[in-house]
């Protein structure tokens, strides 16, 4: 009998391993970007990215989520391969249409977006060019949809690593020669490289991507778009409120401190990103294939939450303990005001790791009405907290708002999913949630209360080692593994190499 924890760990390892390598590559790239662009350039790059994400999500109509759901259903044990191929073809057609619409929307709205976002019409040409980048990024996203829907985990991992390496090299060279003026060119190269690599691995994975027939478009596009619109309303909450959040940060912190906030945000969840990526890439399609079995769904949620938290918490504790060193290594001395914000933001990241397994239940069941309402209320709450925190406490207040918002979100999503589908945390996972949030918050507060650097580092190291050893033993127990099994596995891998 297969150990379900091992199956989850396998999927997490493949996607998480690639995410970790991408993280290392990204950190090297981030160091160069911080040196070449400075805080102003980093803030400007994130503002472009947020604007592109908001408009792309608006034009995308949630097609990516609905397509993944429909294709995943047909690639399961009881699915129809021919139907999966037809839906794939229709999805490709819809992705092409979305790319064109995105380009047109940017062309029409470039002038008002320049005024609204930057309060300066001088950014009008840049936003026009950003439309080309957003259109290409939407097109490239189609290849990710296909690889994820067919659960080609190895192809996803390898392609993402190759793309990251090539994109980092090209971006660093562009920033070196052009500095801030090269931001949009670097973004364009990233989209082009992603498209070339994605297309290659879709073809290599033997996923049939062809032009859809008129009959197929009539048969499947309506259902995909209908479900996609529901997902769109849910997905739109994120980019729209992110855009509003960006305006709040720019208004109260300025471009430079907004850059500090985003840098702290990126680093805070860096070591937990691989778990969140694995949920989106592997956990969600598996959940869709078991959507009609409540008992199996509950088991999958419990196992994903258990393994996700015990993988994430050592990384988050490490980030809290080593925040000054991480800031110094991957940025410059100008970014040191972000140290405390980085530590506080880890609380919100843990909230994501805990809440996402339950949130995906609503998506898998296409319960979009409740999920849209949940996302709207939760993101509105986060934005309200961000406004209050930023206005009265600046950068650290903004970080505290993110942490507090996700702590509240955990219990809101748990209540919503249990009420509608009778799937919840259970006593064990509720205790797990309270325990690890308490440990993380106590670590942040405790270390910042110690003024002696030696005592602070030694205390943090003890906490990190203790938490790391406990989580390792817990995961080994769940997967029925001993140290002998682990050593034997490593020896066999070396012999194969």
ROFIBA-507186 format. One line per 3 residues: number of its first residue (from 1); for each residue x, y, z of C-alpha. Coordinates in nm, 2 decimals. Each point is the difference from the previous one (the first is absolute). Example, Ala and Ser with C-alpha at 12.3 -4.5 7.8 and 13.67 -1.06 7.14 Angstrom:
! residues 2
1) 1.23:-0.45:0.78 ~ 0.14:0.34:-0.07
This chain:
! residues 497
1) 0.00:0.00:0.00 ~ 0.13:0.34:-0.09 ~ 0.08:0.25:0.27
4) -0.20:0.31:-0.08 ~ 0.25:0.22:0.18 ~ 0.27:-0.13:-0.22
7) -0.21:0.08:-0.31 ~ -0.05:0.35:0.12 ~ 0.36:0.04:0.09
10) 0.11:-0.13:-0.34 ~ -0.21:0.26:-0.18 ~ 0.11:0.27:0.24
13) 0.36:-0.10:-0.04 ~ -0.01:0.01:-0.38 ~ -0.18:0.34:-0.02
16) 0.16:0.12:0.32 ~ 0.35:-0.10:-0.10 ~ -0.03:0.20:-0.32
19) -0.15:0.29:0.19 ~ 0.29:-0.01:0.24 ~ 0.25:0.01:-0.28
22) -0.20:0.29:-0.16 ~ 0.02:0.17:0.34 ~ 0.38:-0.02:0.00
25) 0.01:0.13:-0.35 ~ -0.24:0.27:0.08 ~ 0.19:0.11:0.31
28) 0.32:0.03:-0.21 ~ -0.20:0.21:-0.25 ~ -0.15:0.20:0.28
31) 0.34:0.09:0.13 ~ 0.10:0.14:-0.34 ~ -0.33:0.18:-0.05
34) 0.03:0.16:0.34 ~ 0.35:0.12:-0.09 ~ -0.08:0.12:-0.35
37) -0.35:0.14:0.06 ~ 0.00:0.12:0.36 ~ -0.31:0.03:0.21
40) -0.17:0.23:-0.25 ~ 0.05:-0.25:-0.29 ~ -0.12:-0.29:0.21
43) -0.32:0.19:0.09 ~ -0.06:0.10:-0.36 ~ 0.05:-0.36:-0.12
46) -0.26:-0.13:0.25 ~ -0.24:0.27:-0.10 ~ 0.03:-0.10:-0.36
49) -0.05:-0.37:0.10 ~ -0.31:0.08:0.21 ~ -0.15:0.20:-0.28
52) 0.06:-0.27:-0.26 ~ -0.14:-0.27:0.24 ~ -0.32:0.20:0.06
55) -0.08:0.06:-0.36 ~ 0.10:-0.35:-0.11 ~ -0.22:-0.15:0.27
58) -0.29:0.22:-0.12 ~ 0.04:-0.11:-0.36 ~ 0.07:-0.36:0.08
61) -0.35:-0.06:0.13 ~ 0.12:-0.28:0.23 ~ 0.06:-0.23:-0.30
64) 0.31:-0.16:0.15 ~ -0.17:-0.13:0.30 ~ -0.31:-0.12:-0.18
67) 0.20:-0.17:-0.27 ~ 0.22:-0.18:0.25 ~ -0.31:-0.12:0.17
70) -0.17:-0.13:-0.31 ~ 0.32:-0.16:-0.15 ~ 0.10:-0.16:0.34
73) -0.34:-0.16:0.03 ~ 0.05:-0.17:-0.34 ~ 0.36:-0.11:0.07
76) -0.09:-0.19:0.32 ~ -0.08:-0.37:0.02 ~ -0.36:0.04:-0.12
79) 0.08:0.27:-0.26 ~ -0.03:0.01:-0.38 ~ 0.34:0.06:-0.17
82) -0.17:0.12:-0.32 ~ -0.21:0.25:0.19 ~ 0.31:0.12:0.18
85) 0.17:0.06:-0.33 ~ -0.30:0.20:-0.13 ~ -0.02:0.21:0.31
88) 0.38:0.06:-0.03 ~ -0.05:0.13:-0.36 ~ -0.29:0.23:0.11
91) 0.21:0.13:0.29 ~ 0.29:0.08:-0.25 ~ -0.25:0.20:-0.21
94) -0.13:0.19:0.30 ~ 0.35:0.08:0.12 ~ 0.08:0.15:-0.34
97) -0.31:0.21:0.02 ~ 0.08:0.12:0.35 ~ 0.35:0.11:-0.11
100) -0.15:0.22:-0.27 ~ -0.26:0.15:0.23 ~ 0.27:0.08:0.26
103) 0.20:0.19:-0.27 ~ -0.30:0.20:-0.10 ~ -0.10:0.09:0.36
106) 0.35:0.13:0.08 ~ 0.00:0.21:-0.32 ~ -0.34:0.15:0.09
109) 0.07:0.06:0.37 ~ 0.37:0.09:0.00 ~ -0.05:0.37:0.05
112) -0.24:-0.02:0.30 ~ 0.20:-0.28:0.16 ~ 0.32:0.22:-0.02
115) -0.18:0.28:0.18 ~ -0.17:-0.22:0.26 ~ 0.30:-0.22:0.08
118) 0.29:0.25:-0.02 ~ -0.17:0.34:-0.02 ~ 0.22:0.07:-0.30
121) -0.09:-0.02:-0.37 ~ 0.37:-0.06:-0.08 ~ -0.07:-0.37:0.08
124) -0.25:-0.03:-0.29 ~ 0.25:-0.15:-0.25 ~ 0.13:-0.24:0.27
127) -0.35:-0.13:0.07 ~ -0.07:-0.04:-0.37 ~ 0.31:-0.22:-0.02
130) -0.11:-0.18:0.31 ~ -0.31:-0.11:-0.19 ~ 0.21:-0.19:-0.24
133) 0.18:-0.17:0.29 ~ -0.33:-0.09:0.17 ~ -0.15:-0.14:-0.32
136) 0.31:-0.23:-0.05 ~ -0.01:-0.10:0.36 ~ -0.37:-0.10:-0.04
139) 0.09:-0.21:-0.30 ~ 0.29:-0.17:0.18 ~ -0.24:-0.08:0.29
142) -0.18:-0.24:-0.24 ~ 0.29:-0.24:0.00 ~ 0.01:0.00:0.38
145) -0.38:-0.09:0.00 ~ 0.07:-0.31:-0.22 ~ 0.29:-0.13:0.20
148) -0.18:0.04:0.33 ~ -0.33:-0.15:-0.13 ~ 0.17:-0.31:-0.12
151) 0.21:-0.01:0.32 ~ 0.34:0.00:-0.18 ~ 0.18:0.08:0.32
154) 0.35:-0.07:-0.12 ~ -0.05:0.21:-0.31 ~ -0.13:0.29:0.21
157) 0.29:-0.03:0.23 ~ 0.27:-0.01:-0.27 ~ -0.15:0.26:-0.22
160) -0.04:0.24:0.28 ~ 0.36:-0.04:0.11 ~ 0.13:0.05:-0.36
163) -0.22:0.31:-0.04 ~ 0.11:0.14:0.33 ~ 0.37:-0.03:-0.10
166) -0.04:0.15:-0.34 ~ -0.23:0.28:0.12 ~ 0.24:0.09:0.29
169) 0.30:0.01:-0.23 ~ -0.18:0.22:-0.26 ~ -0.15:0.23:0.27
172) 0.33:0.05:0.18 ~ 0.17:0.09:-0.33 ~ -0.28:0.25:-0.09
175) 0.00:0.16:0.34 ~ 0.38:0.03:0.00 ~ 0.00:0.19:-0.33
178) -0.33:0.19:0.02 ~ -0.07:0.02:0.37 ~ -0.36:0.13:0.07
181) -0.06:0.06:-0.37 ~ 0.04:-0.38:-0.05 ~ -0.29:-0.12:0.22
184) -0.25:-0.04:-0.28 ~ 0.25:-0.16:-0.23 ~ 0.09:-0.25:0.27
187) -0.37:-0.08:0.05 ~ -0.04:-0.05:-0.37 ~ 0.29:-0.24:-0.02
190) -0.14:-0.20:0.29 ~ -0.33:-0.05:-0.19 ~ 0.17:-0.10:-0.32
193) 0.23:-0.25:0.17 ~ -0.29:-0.15:0.20 ~ -0.19:-0.05:-0.32
196) 0.28:-0.17:-0.19 ~ 0.08:-0.24:0.29 ~ -0.37:-0.06:0.08
199) -0.08:-0.09:-0.36 ~ 0.30:-0.24:-0.02 ~ -0.10:-0.19:0.32
202) -0.37:-0.02:-0.10 ~ 0.11:-0.16:-0.33 ~ 0.25:-0.23:0.18
205) -0.27:-0.12:0.24 ~ -0.21:-0.11:-0.29 ~ -0.29:0.23:0.08
208) -0.20:0.05:-0.31 ~ -0.05:0.37:-0.05 ~ -0.18:0.08:-0.33
211) -0.25:0.25:-0.13 ~ -0.35:-0.08:0.11 ~ -0.28:-0.07:-0.25
214) -0.31:0.23:-0.01 ~ -0.21:-0.29:0.14 ~ 0.24:-0.04:0.30
217) 0.00:0.37:0.07 ~ -0.38:0.01:0.00 ~ -0.01:-0.31:0.22
220) 0.26:0.08:0.27 ~ 0.08:0.37:0.00 ~ -0.33:0.11:0.16
223) 0.05:-0.23:0.30 ~ 0.36:0.10:0.04 ~ -0.08:0.38:-0.02
226) -0.30:-0.03:0.23 ~ 0.20:-0.17:0.27 ~ 0.29:0.22:-0.08
229) -0.20:0.32:0.06 ~ -0.09:-0.13:0.35 ~ 0.37:-0.07:0.06
232) 0.08:0.34:-0.15 ~ -0.21:0.18:0.25 ~ 0.18:-0.18:0.27
235) 0.35:0.05:-0.16 ~ -0.07:0.36:-0.07 ~ -0.01:0.08:0.37
238) 0.37:-0.08:0.04 ~ 0.14:0.22:-0.28 ~ -0.25:0.29:0.05
241) 0.06:0.01:0.37 ~ 0.38:-0.04:-0.06 ~ -0.02:0.30:-0.22
244) -0.19:0.20:0.26 ~ 0.25:-0.12:0.26 ~ 0.28:0.12:-0.22
247) -0.16:0.34:-0.02 ~ -0.03:0.01:0.38 ~ 0.37:-0.09:0.04
250) 0.11:0.26:-0.26 ~ -0.22:0.27:0.16 ~ 0.12:-0.06:0.36
253) 0.35:-0.15:-0.04 ~ 0.12:0.14:-0.34 ~ 0.17:-0.20:-0.27
256) 0.31:-0.09:0.19 ~ -0.17:-0.14:0.31 ~ -0.26:-0.17:-0.22
259) 0.31:-0.18:-0.15 ~ 0.11:-0.10:0.35 ~ -0.34:-0.14:0.07
262) -0.01:-0.21:-0.31 ~ 0.36:-0.12:0.05 ~ -0.10:-0.11:0.36
265) -0.31:-0.17:-0.14 ~ 0.19:-0.19:-0.26 ~ 0.26:-0.13:0.25
268) -0.25:-0.08:0.28 ~ -0.16:-0.27:-0.20 ~ 0.30:-0.11:-0.20
271) 0.05:-0.33:0.18 ~ -0.38:-0.08:0.02 ~ -0.06:0.08:-0.37
274) 0.08:-0.35:-0.11 ~ -0.29:-0.14:0.21 ~ -0.25:0.26:-0.13
277) 0.12:-0.08:-0.36 ~ -0.04:-0.37:0.06 ~ -0.36:0.06:0.12
280) -0.09:0.19:-0.31 ~ 0.18:-0.24:-0.24 ~ -0.06:-0.35:0.15
283) -0.25:0.03:0.29 ~ -0.27:0.18:-0.19 ~ -0.02:-0.24:-0.30
286) 0.00:-0.30:0.25 ~ -0.28:0.17:0.20 ~ -0.21:0.05:-0.32
289) 0.03:-0.37:-0.09 ~ -0.14:-0.10:0.35 ~ -0.25:0.28:0.02
292) -0.30:-0.24:0.03 ~ 0.15:-0.20:0.29 ~ -0.05:0.21:0.33
295) 0.20:-0.25:0.21 ~ 0.29:0.00:-0.23 ~ -0.01:0.38:-0.03
298) 0.02:0.04:0.38 ~ 0.29:-0.24:0.02 ~ 0.18:0.19:-0.28
301) -0.05:0.33:0.18 ~ 0.12:-0.13:0.33 ~ 0.31:-0.16:-0.15
304) 0.09:0.30:-0.22 ~ -0.04:0.24:0.30 ~ 0.21:-0.23:0.23
307) 0.29:-0.04:-0.24 ~ -0.02:0.36:-0.13 ~ 0.03:0.15:0.34
310) 0.28:-0.22:0.12 ~ 0.20:0.07:-0.32 ~ -0.06:0.38:0.02
313) 0.05:0.08:0.37 ~ 0.38:-0.07:0.01 ~ 0.05:0.22:-0.30
316) -0.21:0.28:0.15 ~ 0.19:-0.02:0.34 ~ 0.33:0.00:-0.20
319) -0.12:0.32:-0.18 ~ -0.08:0.17:0.34 ~ 0.33:-0.10:0.16
322) 0.22:0.09:-0.30 ~ -0.20:0.31:-0.13 ~ 0.29:0.25:0.05
325) 0.24:-0.24:-0.18 ~ -0.24:-0.07:-0.28 ~ -0.07:0.37:-0.06
328) 0.37:0.07:-0.01 ~ 0.08:-0.29:-0.23 ~ -0.27:0.04:-0.26
331) -0.05:0.38:0.01 ~ 0.21:0.29:0.11 ~ 0.05:0.21:0.31
334) -0.28:0.23:-0.12 ~ -0.25:-0.28:0.06 ~ 0.07:-0.05:0.37
337) -0.32:0.18:0.11 ~ -0.19:-0.30:-0.13 ~ 0.14:-0.25:0.25
340) -0.28:0.02:0.26 ~ -0.26:0.01:-0.28 ~ 0.15:-0.32:-0.15
343) -0.03:-0.18:0.34 ~ -0.36:0.12:0.06 ~ -0.11:-0.11:-0.35
346) 0.09:-0.36:0.06 ~ -0.31:-0.03:0.22 ~ -0.22:0.08:-0.30
349) 0.19:-0.25:-0.21 ~ -0.08:-0.27:0.25 ~ -0.36:0.10:-0.02
352) 0.01:-0.06:-0.37 ~ 0.15:-0.35:0.04 ~ -0.27:-0.09:0.25
355) -0.30:0.15:-0.18 ~ 0.07:-0.10:-0.36 ~ -0.08:-0.37:0.03
358) -0.35:0.08:0.11 ~ -0.04:0.29:-0.24 ~ 0.07:-0.24:-0.29
361) -0.30:-0.21:0.10 ~ -0.23:0.28:-0.11 ~ 0.18:0.04:-0.33
364) 0.01:-0.38:-0.07 ~ -0.38:-0.02:0.06 ~ -0.06:0.30:-0.22
367) -0.17:0.16:0.30 ~ 0.09:0.34:-0.14 ~ -0.29:0.20:0.15
370) 0.13:-0.06:0.35 ~ 0.36:0.02:-0.09 ~ -0.05:0.34:-0.18
373) -0.18:0.14:0.30 ~ 0.27:-0.15:0.23 ~ 0.29:0.15:-0.21
376) -0.17:0.34:-0.03 ~ -0.06:0.03:0.37 ~ 0.35:-0.13:0.10
379) 0.19:0.22:-0.25 ~ -0.21:0.30:0.10 ~ 0.09:-0.07:0.36
382) 0.37:-0.03:-0.09 ~ -0.01:0.33:-0.19 ~ -0.18:0.17:0.30
385) 0.26:-0.13:0.24 ~ 0.28:0.11:-0.24 ~ -0.14:0.35:-0.02
388) -0.03:0.03:0.38 ~ 0.34:-0.16:0.06 ~ 0.19:0.20:-0.26
391) -0.16:0.33:0.10 ~ 0.07:-0.04:0.37 ~ 0.31:-0.22:0.01
394) 0.17:0.03:-0.34 ~ 0.19:-0.29:-0.15 ~ -0.02:-0.23:0.31
397) -0.37:0.08:0.03 ~ -0.05:-0.12:-0.35 ~ 0.17:-0.32:0.08
400) -0.20:-0.05:0.32 ~ -0.32:0.05:-0.20 ~ 0.09:-0.28:-0.24
403) 0.07:-0.24:0.29 ~ -0.32:0.09:0.19 ~ -0.21:-0.03:-0.31
406) 0.11:-0.35:-0.08 ~ -0.04:-0.11:0.36 ~ -0.37:0.11:-0.02
409) -0.03:-0.16:-0.35 ~ 0.10:-0.34:0.13 ~ -0.31:-0.02:0.23
412) -0.23:0.16:-0.26 ~ 0.08:-0.25:-0.27 ~ -0.02:-0.29:0.24
415) -0.35:0.11:0.11 ~ -0.12:0.05:-0.36 ~ 0.12:-0.33:-0.13
418) -0.13:-0.20:0.30 ~ -0.34:0.17:-0.02 ~ -0.04:-0.07:-0.37
421) 0.18:-0.33:-0.05 ~ 0.05:-0.14:0.35 ~ 0.38:-0.01:-0.06
424) 0.21:0.17:0.26 ~ 0.32:0.00:0.21 ~ -0.10:-0.24:0.27
427) 0.14:0.01:0.36 ~ 0.35:-0.10:-0.11 ~ 0.05:0.25:-0.27
430) -0.17:0.28:0.20 ~ 0.25:-0.07:0.28 ~ 0.28:0.00:-0.26
433) -0.11:0.34:-0.13 ~ -0.01:0.16:0.34 ~ 0.33:-0.16:0.11
436) 0.22:0.10:-0.30 ~ -0.15:0.35:-0.02 ~ 0.08:0.05:0.37
439) 0.36:-0.14:-0.05 ~ 0.06:0.23:-0.30 ~ -0.14:0.31:0.17
442) 0.19:-0.07:0.32 ~ 0.32:-0.04:-0.20 ~ -0.04:0.33:-0.18
445) -0.08:0.19:0.33 ~ 0.25:-0.18:0.21 ~ 0.30:0.05:-0.23
448) -0.08:0.37:-0.05 ~ -0.02:0.05:0.38 ~ 0.36:-0.12:0.03
451) 0.25:0.29:-0.04 ~ 0.32:-0.21:0.03 ~ 0.08:-0.12:-0.36
454) 0.18:-0.32:0.13 ~ -0.29:-0.10:0.22 ~ -0.24:0.08:-0.28
457) 0.18:-0.22:-0.25 ~ 0.06:-0.29:0.24 ~ -0.36:0.00:0.12
460) -0.13:0.01:-0.35 ~ 0.24:-0.29:-0.10 ~ -0.13:-0.22:0.28
463) -0.36:0.07:-0.09 ~ 0.07:-0.07:-0.37 ~ 0.18:-0.33:0.07
466) -0.27:-0.12:0.24 ~ -0.28:0.08:-0.24 ~ 0.19:-0.15:-0.30
469) 0.07:-0.33:0.18 ~ -0.35:-0.03:0.12 ~ -0.15:0.06:-0.34
472) 0.24:-0.25:-0.16 ~ -0.09:-0.27:0.24 ~ -0.37:0.07:-0.03
475) 0.01:-0.03:-0.38 ~ 0.21:-0.32:0.01 ~ -0.25:-0.15:0.24
478) -0.29:0.09:-0.23 ~ 0.18:-0.15:-0.31 ~ 0.10:-0.31:0.20
481) 0.37:0.07:-0.07 ~ 0.30:-0.06:0.23 ~ 0.35:0.15:-0.02
484) 0.11:-0.33:-0.15 ~ -0.25:0.04:-0.28 ~ 0.12:0.36:-0.07
487) 0.36:-0.10:-0.01 ~ -0.07:-0.29:-0.22 ~ -0.19:0.22:-0.24
490) 0.29:0.25:-0.02 ~ 0.25:-0.28:-0.07 ~ -0.22:-0.15:-0.28
493) -0.03:0.35:-0.16 ~ 0.37:0.05:0.01 ~ 0.06:-0.34:-0.17
496) -0.25:0.09:-0.27 ~ 0.19:0.32:-0.06
